[in-house]
Amino acid sequence: MTRQATPPDPDPGPLETVAAPEDPVSPLLPEAGAAMIADALIPGENRLAVAVSGGPDSTALMHAVAELVARHEHYGAIVISVDHGLRPESADEAAQVVAQARSLGLDAKLRRWERAQEITGGVQQAARAARYRILAQEARKAGAPVVLTAHTADDQAETVLMRLCSGSGIDGLAAMAPRASMQAMAGIEGDDLTLVRPFLGIAKARLTGACAHFGWWYLRDPANTDPRHTRARLRALMPVLAREGLTAPRLARLARRAGETREALDHGAKVLFDRARLEASGDNGLRLDGAVLRDAPIALVQRVLRRAFVTCGDGNPDTGSNGYGPSLEKCEALARALQQALKGHDALPGRTLGGIRLACTPDGLVSLNPAKPRRAGT
């Protein structure tokens, strides 16, 4: 049974935050979900692009959005369903999502991932990247500054576990943020789109429970339990880890605390970068005062270098366009080598990362410049 959008009351009044029930797995009511979405938005974010795969999480999100739009006419939304074409039935499932959205009174669009070439990396990773690119494209077409996804606390916990397994630092352990720029995630230029995850703090069971309680249609993606995928394997381990105390809420708490630490480090790195930055050194180049970096904490120096590489990259796909710059491992090694040279008043020969060349003179002048193209055969 599909819940139909109800006409708005003559004067519904402002959305009030609905107190979460004491039972953490009680079904999330559409009005409570609508209030969470409204709380996650900032003024001016009235037009929403909603990512709906058809799973229970995004289905519950879609019904909450329908409630929000029905109650408040200044909100508008378009549902976007992406058919990755990875399973024979995926096209029919995406079409069903669009039909469900339209039955709720929402605009909806189906997009298919057209793969122009063979996938060289993991299929799931490539599909995820394509999904975000398509979502960004459709959001811009619809004039929506916000893309909503239905990530939950369970997704956050699994992401933290994946980052732990890969040896991530603070940035990785911070996992997903409630609000994030689409620029890095979609590989797009411009910072006009924001990804918002209004359900990041609640359990997946509440969304699945809502689908069961109201009889909403949703699909079950076999990839979610396919042991070939890392996330599915870690998901299967969650009950065992929970018995040892490593529960989803505790992993989500770790992500929150790591995110707060990341913010503090980013703030400190910006202050240090501004202190160290000297006049420009040619096209897209930078100069830094090494004396400022010589005795600074290594974690801050790493972030200053990543900030410098991104700034100097100016659109280079290996440095600037993804918002992150060189990898953590490369920045760690470079930061330690730079500090060693600065403390010993030694020169650091030019090192190139992602098309940017960094060098340091014995008197502590650090320079970054776009590297010259290599000659063929070099």
C-alpha positions, 0 to 999 in steps of 0.5 A: 500500500502506498501512502498518498500525499494529503492536501495541506491543512489551511494553516499547518503552522511551522514544523515542530521538532518531534521528540524521538520515541524512547524506543530507538527502533520505533517506526519513523513517522513521516511527520517526524522525518519531515521535521528532521529534514526541515531542521537539516536545511538552512534558509534558502534551501527550499528546492530539494533533489531527493536520491531514492534507490527504492530501498527502505531507507530512501523510501522512508525519506521520500515519504518524509519529503512528500509530507514536508512538501504537502504541509509547506508550499514553499518547499518543492522537491524532485525525486531522482532514481538512478538505474545503474544497469548492474542487474536485469531488473534494475530498470523496472525497479527504478521505474517503480520508484518514479511511479511511487514518487509521482503517486505522492505528488512529487516530481520524479525523474529516472536516469540510467548510468551510461557506461562509456568504457569498461570499469577498471576499479571496483564496480560498486565504487564506480557506480557510487561515483556515477550516481553522485555525478548524475544527482548533481547534474539533475539537481542543477537542472532542477534549480535545487541547491540541496541533494538529500540522501537517506544515510543512517547511523548504521551506514555511518558505523559501517563507514567507520569500520571500513576506514579503520580497516584501511588505516585512515586518519582523523579525516577518514574516521570522521566518515560522513558529515550531516552536510557536505559539498557535492564538489568533491563527491561528484567530481564537479566544479563549483560549490553550489550544491550541498549534500544533506543527510537528515537521517544520519543520526537515527537507526536504519531499523526505524526506516525499515520499520516505517515501511513495514508499519505503513505497508510502503513498497520497497525493494531489497538489493541483493548487493547489500548482503553479497559477501563479495562487497566489503561493506556487506561483509562488515555489515554481517560482522556488526552483531558480533562486534556489538556483543563486544561493545562496538555497537553502531551508536558507539561507532557513530559517536567516534565519527562525530568526535573525529569530525570535531577534531578534524574541524579543529585541525582544519581551523589550526591549519588555516591559521598556520597557512595564512601566517606562512603564506608569502607573495605569489611566485608566478602563475598558480605558484605559492611561497611559504615561510618555512620558519612558521612551519619548522616547529609546528605540530606535524599534523598541522604541517600536513594539512598546510601542505594539502591546503597549499597543493589544492590552492596551487593546483587550481583545477588540476584533477590530481590536486584541486578539483576533488577538494582533498589534494594529495593522499594522506600517506604522501603528505605525511612523508613530505611534511616530515621531510620538509620539517627535517630540512627546515630544522637542519637548515638544509635544502629540500630538492624538488618533489612533485605530487599531482603535478605540483613541485615543492622545494625548500631552500636552506634559508627556509623558503618553501615554494610550490609551482606547477611542474613542467610537463615531462618529455616523452620517454623521460 
